[in-house]
Amino acid sequence: MIVRFLQSLYDPGFPFDHSEEEYRQLLTVIERSAIGAQAYTLLKSGERLAQVPPFFRDRLAELYQACFVQNYLVKRETDLLLREFDRNGIAAIPLKGTVMAERFFGHFAGRGTSDIDLLIKPDQMKEAIACVGNAGFSTPLEENPEHYHLEWVKKIPSMPGALTVELHWSLAPDRTSRMRMEASWETSERLPGYRHARILGTTYTFYSLCLHGASHRMDSLRYVLDLYHLLNGQREKIDLEEVWRQARSDGTRKRVAAALSILYSLFPELHKQHKLPFHPKVRFWKPAYVLNPPDPDGPPPNRALNKQLFMLAAMDSWRYRFAYLAQAVFPSRGLARYSMDEAGPAGSLPAMYYRLYKQRLRKLFGGAQS
């Protein structure tokens, strides 16, 4: 039902013929998937708000207004950071966020966001970190040894929680890819209003969204909708063959294939619009993950095993799979400590493994997410 509704937002040939109860079910999926702002923006831009029931339209408007306020604050802080980088001659590329919302969704509040992601060149990371502090993001978060970014937070009045900024130097872990970021910079364009800030090219933006969705196991409709929206709105500017070539070069081919296979399985009409350069295949993933999202106030679903199998299947080589498994089975001291809900005393490495595996087994058989 949610697929047909989303299709109708992009194609007037799909009518809004849902019952009142179905619209209430749609609202549940939209809210749990955090795509209310997108749905409202698309209905408004298509002049179709009058075609949906008032209660549905009014709730989407509330979700959009909440997104507007939050995104306005995020946009303000993003602009502050980019100006600080500009003053110090540091190149930065906003990833997703309000810049992407303005560029592809028509307005800074057209797509919800809750943090700031910036791509920085490794040789400028030290100076970038200083700029982040100058902009008020003075509280560093504990570094996750698995990640390819660093994080800081800043308390923002009127925001329910602290705002996070992430400085990325890559889009995939080194141990499971041969990701090199030169292409992201070479195909980027200058962000209007800045000397050093850049934006990713449209094709590379699409590629980055495939990687982002795959890194989250495509477990939310948000990741699917980002890709679907770009293919619908930027059809002539996205070169899927180039996406595939870049993925082969970066060792991320199966990650891209997994993300696009899931997208095309949900929206098969895309086969007629953009022919894939590979045979789509979905493994260790179920449509229910996005079509029936869990209640955020309820117990999280037990998908730990499927998530790990999905990631292993999305590795381009057995070397990457062995590296992934080795870190999962015998994590470094830093990763083991980071992964534990309650790290406890440092102790010996075997003692830390014992506590970590005890936690994993409890989550695996107790229904909690890993």
Secondary structure, DSSP 4 states (H G I P E B T S, - for coil): -HHHHHHHHH-TTS-----HHHHHHHHHHHHHHT-HHHHHHHHHHTT-GGGS-HHHHHHHHHHHHHHHHHHHHHHHHHHHHHHHHHHTT--EEEESHHHHHHHHHSSTTSS---EEEEEE-GGGHHHHHHHHHHTT--EEPPP-TT-SEEEEEE--TT-SS-EEEEEES-SS-GGG----THHHHHT-EEPTT-SSBEE--HHHHHHHHHHHHHHTTT-SHHHHHHHHHHHHHSTTT--HHHHHHHHHHHT-HHHHHHHHHHHHHH-TTHHHHS--SS-----S--THHHHSPPPTTSPPP--HHHHHHHHHHT-SSHHHHHHHHHHHHS--HHHHHHH-SS--S---HHHHHHHHHHHHHHHHHHT---
